[in-house]
């Protein structure tokens, strides 16, 4: 009787163990890769799934719908509103030699997704560690082809883009089932011992750019104004020249017309010119005195000035 109870208990435990090792829940962002005695068998979709118990089949849950990341030169200790990082144990990953034989401290993040769970598990041994080695190799190659100024300033985006292209090409070549979403240069600095010198250089470059911008602004303000003033002077001179030319043409035409009349009637024309001239000259004079060339006395003929004032 006792043996029967023990046998039932053992069978119950075996059933519970079999049930425990055969029932698996796959999350919505995962796939389940089933291996039977070390050989790939099938891929399971999210939900409640069953496999052969007691190690006959093994399931690997691969997060194919989740974006994963690898950090280089630092690690995130605690994520949240005030994220904390740890850097000191990982300096060897980020210290690199640039193309002009300077040292740069390059921290970056690789964001990727697993798009083929079969290739991820079976094409490359330890695909995530291999990806880390590939990422570091690619970044060192790209940084080694550029100057330290490019790495620290204008070349950062181009470096990240080029690293993403090369890393994706290597992943495709190795068939590791990984798609690279993005590579982000988190922080790029010179090593701590030379940071003050680099900061001074950056400040000098910024001051230089500021002075250049100020000079260009002054140039853009003064040169158009000077050009406008020059244009105005040219137009005034052209107008003055045109006016003088027109006056000269008019005077010449008037002279020619008078000369033509003079040829036809010299005496009449001479008399008319004399009278017109006297008409213009006499009003500009003061008191007038007319003298008879045969007379011996000088007599004022008219007080023309007073007469003109009285008329006015």
Number of C-alpha atoms within 10 A of each C-alpha: 6 7 8 9 10 11 12 12 12 12 12 12 12 13 13 12 13 16 16 13 19 19 14 17 14 20 16 13 14 20 22 25 19 21 18 15 11 11 11 16 14 12 15 19 15 15 13 11 13 15 20 16 16 14 15 13 19 21 24 16 19 21 19 19 14 14 14 14 16 17 17 22 21 20 16 11 10 11 9 6 6 7 9 11 12 12 14 10 10 15 15 11 17 21 19 21 19 21 17 12 12 14 19 22 20 24 21 22 20 22 17 19 17 20 18 16 22 18 16 19 18 15 14 16 11 12 20 16 12 14 20 14 11 16 24 16 13 18 21 18 16 18 23 19 14 17 18 21 17 16 25 17 12 10 15 18 14 13 20 19 14 16 25 21 15 16 22 20 14 15 18 13 9 15 16 26 21 22 18 20 14 17 23 18 17 13 14 17 19 22 16 10 8 11 12 12 11 17 13 11 12 14 12 12 12 12 12 12 12 12 12 12 12 12 12 12 11 11 12 11 11 12 11 11 12 11 11 12 12 12 12 12 12 12 12 12 12 12 12 12 12 12 12 12 12 12 12 12 12 12 12 12 12 12 12 12 11 15 14 13 14 15 10 11 11 13 11 12 17 14 11 12 14 11 12 11 11 11 11 9 10 11 13 7 8 10 12 14 13 10 13 10 8 6 8 8 9 11 11 12 10 12 12 15 14 11 10 10 8 8 7 6
